[in-house]
Amino acid sequence: MSMASGGLSEGVVLAEQVTRTSTGEAVQFWVLATIAVLGALGTVFLKKAVHSALTLAATMVCLAIFYMAQGAVFLGIVQIVVYTGAIMMLFLFVLMLVGVSSADSLKETLRGQRVAAVLCGLGFGILLIAGIANASLGDFAGYGAGGVSPSGAVETDQEAVALINQGENVKGIAHLIFTRYLWAFEITSALLITAALGAMVLAHRERLTPRKTQRELSEERVRDNVNLAPLPAPGVYARHNAVDIPALLPDGSISELSVNATLRARGQVRDVSREPVHQVAELEESAEVWMEQRGDVPTARHEGEEAGPEADGTGEGAADVDPDEAGAERTDGDSVAAGAGSKESRS
């Protein structure tokens, strides 16, 4: 009787030590547990798949921190690297490649899939509840460096934990993965490769119609009768390549299509209809000055000056000239003078 009471007292002391937590551990647990539960609820109830994936990643990070807080650093790192860093990123890449619409489709692609999903979910839940309720936990069976169970019986939980960590827990897990559970490990890797191939297949889309040729595009543009020719580029006839300067059509008018509608609405279009005229006048004036300096080719102004009084019919040779010829000469002189005056007015 005394031995039984002594064993019971030792069990109570051990339970008190296990369940005893500090203030920091309690704060850490409640904060991370709240975030993990909210992330799990967001994974289930959020409408957009990308948001659900992000909340699931937050839940996995919280679980990894829980593992590290309990001393299982390797398990926490694996949780972050494998689940959060690999599987979740693969899931997001699949979403980005395939594309997800925010609108939910209420049409069933497979008849009766919702009823089957509900029945499968209920059956899986009942299976888990029955398995957990009938589970019997025995003593810890630790594994050494070679992955072999110790021959001696384990008396306390502390001895079992010491046996597990005796040959480095990471080496024991690695030995089990690549010996006893090698087939399951390879199946898991094949499943990930299949998911990547499925993403590429879903992202690849075959053309329903062949690519249109240049001839077909031109014929379609003619049939539409909207813009038969390419739109005029800015500054083609205005001798400018600025976007706020309209192009001039061959008749001298401004092409409205050559300037952006936003610039026209803001009133930022520069009027250059007079600039080409002034440029032409300056070119003509400079050409006349150059020709006057050379003196090789007589200009209209020189012809009028050289004619002098003979053009007016007041000179000595005016009496010998026929009146009809004099009138014709005056007409020619007046037209030349008028042309010179128009050039001077433009300049």
C-alpha positions in Angstrom: 0.0 0.0 0.0 2.8 2.3 0.9 4.5 1.6 -2.5 1.4 2.4 -4.4 1.0 5.7 -2.5 4.6 6.5 -3.2 4.2 5.9 -6.9 1.1 8.0 -7.0 2.8 10.9 -5.3 5.7 10.7 -7.8 3.2 10.8 -10.6 1.4 13.8 -9.2 4.8 15.6 -8.8 5.7 14.8 -12.4 2.4 16.0 -13.6 2.8 19.3 -11.7 6.2 19.8 -13.3 5.0 19.1 -16.8 1.9 21.3 -16.5 3.8 24.1 -14.8 4.4 27.0 -17.2 6.0 30.4 -16.8 4.4 33.8 -17.6 6.4 34.1 -20.8 5.4 30.7 -22.0 1.7 31.4 -21.2 1.7 34.7 -23.1 3.5 33.1 -26.1 1.0 30.3 -26.2 -2.1 32.4 -26.0 -0.9 34.9 -28.6 0.3 32.3 -31.1 -2.7 30.1 -30.5 -5.1 33.0 -31.2 -3.2 33.8 -34.5 -3.1 30.1 -35.5 -6.9 29.6 -34.9 -7.7 32.9 -36.7 -5.5 31.8 -39.6 -7.2 28.4 -39.7 -10.6 30.0 -39.8 -9.5 32.4 -42.5 -8.3 29.4 -44.6 -11.7 27.9 -44.5 -14.0 30.9 -44.8 -12.1 33.4 -47.0 -13.5 33.6 -50.5 -10.2 34.3 -52.4 -7.8 31.3 -52.7 -4.8 33.5 -52.4 -5.9 35.0 -49.1 -6.7 31.5 -47.8 -3.2 30.4 -48.7 -1.6 33.3 -46.9 -3.6 32.7 -43.7 -2.7 29.0 -43.9 1.0 30.0 -44.1 0.6 32.1 -41.0 -0.9 29.1 -39.1 2.0 27.0 -40.1 4.5 29.6 -38.9 2.8 29.6 -35.5 3.0 25.8 -35.3 6.7 26.0 -36.1 7.2 28.5 -33.3 5.3 26.1 -31.0 7.7 23.3 -31.9 10.8 25.4 -31.3 9.4 26.5 -27.9 9.1 22.9 -26.9 12.7 22.2 -27.9 12.1 20.5 -31.2 14.1 23.0 -33.3 14.7 20.7 -36.2 10.9 20.0 -36.5 10.2 23.7 -36.4 12.7 24.5 -39.1 11.3 21.6 -41.3 7.8 23.0 -40.7 8.8 26.4 -42.1 11.1 25.2 -44.9 8.9 22.3 -46.2 5.3 23.4 -45.5 5.5 27.2 -45.5 8.4 27.7 -47.9 7.8 24.9 -50.4 4.3 23.6 -50.4 2.6 26.9 -49.9 4.7 28.7 -52.5 4.0 25.9 -54.9 0.3 26.4 -54.2 0.6 30.1 -54.9 2.5 29.5 -58.1 -0.2 27.2 -59.3 -2.8 29.9 -58.5 -0.8 32.5 -60.4 -0.3 30.3 -63.4 -3.8 29.0 -63.7 -5.6 32.1 -62.7 -8.4 32.4 -60.1 -11.6 34.3 -60.6 -13.2 36.1 -57.7 -16.6 35.0 -58.8 -17.7 31.6 -57.4 -19.3 29.2 -59.9 -22.5 27.7 -58.5 -22.7 25.2 -61.3 -21.5 21.6 -60.5 -19.1 20.2 -63.0 -19.6 16.7 -61.5 -23.1 15.7 -60.6 -23.5 15.0 -56.9 -20.1 16.2 -55.9 -21.4 18.4 -53.1 -23.3 15.5 -51.5 -20.3 13.2 -51.9 -18.0 15.8 -50.3 -20.3 16.2 -47.3 -20.5 12.4 -46.8 -16.8 12.0 -47.1 -16.2 14.8 -44.6 -18.6 13.3 -42.1 -17.0 9.9 -42.5 -13.5 11.2 -42.1 -14.5 13.1 -38.9 -16.2 10.0 -37.4 -13.1 7.9 -38.2 -10.8 10.4 -36.4 -13.1 10.7 -33.4 -13.4 6.9 -33.0 -9.6 6.5 -33.5 -8.7 9.1 -30.9 -11.3 7.9 -28.4 -10.0 4.3 -28.5 -6.3 5.2 -28.6 -4.2 3.7 -25.8 -0.9 5.4 -25.1 1.9 3.2 -23.8 5.4 4.0 -22.7 7.8 6.0 -24.9 9.9 3.8 -27.2 13.1 5.7 -27.8 15.4 5.2 -30.8 19.2 5.5 -30.6 21.6 6.6 -33.3 21.0 3.3 -35.2 17.2 3.5 -35.0 16.9 0.4 -32.8 14.6 0.3 -29.8 16.4 -0.2 -26.5 16.3 -3.6 -25.1 15.7 -2.7 -21.5 12.3 -1.6 -20.2 11.7 2.1 -19.7 10.6 3.0 -16.2 10.0 6.7 -16.4 9.2 9.3 -19.1 12.5 11.1 -18.3 14.4 8.0 -19.2 12.5 7.6 -22.4 13.2 11.2 -23.5 16.9 10.7 -22.6 17.0 7.6 -24.8 15.4 9.5 -27.7 18.0 12.3 -27.5 20.9 10.0 -26.7 22.1 9.6 -30.3 20.8 13.0 -31.6 17.2 13.0 -32.5 17.9 14.5 -36.0 20.0 11.5 -36.9 17.3 9.1 -35.7 14.6 10.9 -37.8 16.9 10.8 -40.8 17.6 7.1 -40.4 13.9 6.3 -40.1 13.0 8.4 -43.2 15.6 6.8 -45.4 15.2 3.2 -44.2 11.8 2.3 -42.8 9.7 5.1 -44.4 11.7 5.4 -47.6 8.8 4.4 -49.8 6.4 6.9 -48.2 9.1 9.6 -48.6 9.5 8.9 -52.3 5.8 8.8 -52.9 5.5 12.3 -51.3 8.2 13.7 -53.5 6.5 12.2 -56.6 3.3 13.8 -55.4 5.0 17.2 -55.4 6.4 16.7 -58.9 3.0 15.7 -60.1 1.5 18.9 -58.7 4.1 20.9 -60.6 3.4 19.1 -63.8 -0.3 19.6 -63.3 0.2 23.3 -62.9 2.1 23.5 -66.2 -0.6 21.4 -68.0 -3.3 23.7 -66.6 -1.4 26.8 -67.6 -0.8 25.6 -71.2 -3.6 26.6 -73.5 -4.0 25.4 -77.1 -5.0 27.9 -79.7 -8.6 27.4 -80.8 -8.0 29.3 -84.1 -4.8 29.7 -86.1 -2.8 32.9 -85.9 -4.0 35.6 -88.3 -1.7 36.5 -91.1 -0.9 40.1 -92.2 -3.2 39.7 -95.2 -6.1 38.7 -93.0 -5.5 41.6 -90.6 -5.4 44.1 -93.4 -8.7 42.7 -94.9 -10.3 42.8 -91.5 -9.3 46.5 -91.1 -10.8 47.3 -94.5 -14.0 45.5 -93.7 -14.3 47.5 -90.4 -13.8 50.7 -92.3 -12.6 52.6 -89.2 -8.9 53.3 -89.9 -7.9 52.0 -93.3 -4.4 53.4 -93.0 -2.2 53.8 -89.9 -2.8 56.8 -87.7 -0.7 59.8 -88.5 2.3 60.2 -86.3 2.8 63.6 -84.5 4.8 66.1 -86.3 5.0 64.4 -89.8 4.1 67.6 -91.7 4.7 70.1 -88.9 8.4 69.3 -88.9 8.3 68.3 -85.2 8.3 65.1 -83.3 6.7 66.6 -80.1 3.5 64.9 -78.9 1.8 68.3 -78.2 2.3 69.6 -81.8 -0.4 68.4 -84.3 0.5 67.0 -87.7 -0.5 69.0 -90.8 -2.5 67.2 -93.5 -1.5 67.8 -97.1 -4.1 70.5 -97.5 -2.6 72.4 -94.6 -5.3 71.6 -92.0 -4.6 70.1 -88.6 -5.0 66.4 -88.1 -7.0 65.8 -84.8 -5.8 62.2 -84.6 -2.2 63.1 -84.3 -2.5 64.6 -80.8 -3.7 62.7 -77.7 -7.2 63.5 -76.6 -6.0 64.2 -73.0 -3.7 67.0 -74.3 -6.6 68.5 -76.3 -8.9 68.4 -73.3 -6.2 70.2 -71.2 -5.6 72.8 -73.9 -1.9 71.9 -74.1 -1.8 71.7 -77.9 0.6 74.1 -79.5 -0.7 75.9 -82.7 2.0 75.7 -85.3 -0.1 76.5 -88.4 1.8 79.8 -88.9 5.2 78.5 -88.1 5.8 76.8 -91.5 4.7 79.9 -93.3 7.2 82.1 -91.5 9.9 79.5 -92.1 9.2 79.5 -95.8 9.2 83.4 -95.9 12.6 83.4 -94.1 14.0 80.9 -96.5 12.9 83.0 -99.5 14.3 86.2 -98.0 17.7 84.5 -97.3 17.8 83.1 -100.8 17.2 86.6 -102.3 19.9 88.1 -100.1 22.3 85.4 -101.2 21.5 85.9 -104.9 21.9 89.7 -104.5 25.3 89.2 -103.1 26.4 86.9 -105.9 24.8 89.0 -108.7 24.7 86.1 -111.1 20.9 85.7 -111.4 18.8 88.9 -111.7 15.8 89.1 -109.3 12.5 90.7 -109.9 13.6 93.7 -107.8 16.7 94.2 -109.9 14.7 94.0 -113.1 12.3 96.7 -111.9 15.2 99.0 -110.9 17.1 98.5 -114.2 14.0 99.3 -116.2 13.8 102.8 -114.5 12.1 105.5 -116.5 11.7 103.3 -119.6 9.2 101.1 -117.7 7.1 104.2 -117.0 7.3 105.4 -120.7 9.0 108.8 -119.8 12.5 108.1 -121.2 14.1 109.1 -124.4 13.1 105.8 -126.1 9.5 106.1 -125.1 8.5 107.9 -128.3 10.0 105.2 -130.5 8.2 102.4 -128.6 4.8 101.2 -129.8 2.0 102.0 -127.3 0.8 98.4 -127.3 4.3 97.1 -126.5 4.7 99.7 -123.8 1.5 98.7 -122.2 2.5 95.1 -122.2 5.9 96.0 -120.6 4.1 98.0 -117.9 1.8 95.1 -117.2 4.8 92.8 -116.8 6.6 95.2 -114.6 3.5 95.7 -112.4 3.1 91.9 -111.9 6.8 91.5 -111.0 6.6 94.4 -108.5 3.4 92.9 -107.0 5.2 89.6 -106.6 8.1 91.3 -104.8 5.8 93.2 -102.6 4.0 90.0 -101.5 7.3 88.4 -100.6 8.2 91.4 -98.5 4.9 91.4 -96.8 5.3 87.7 -95.8 8.7 88.4 -94.5 
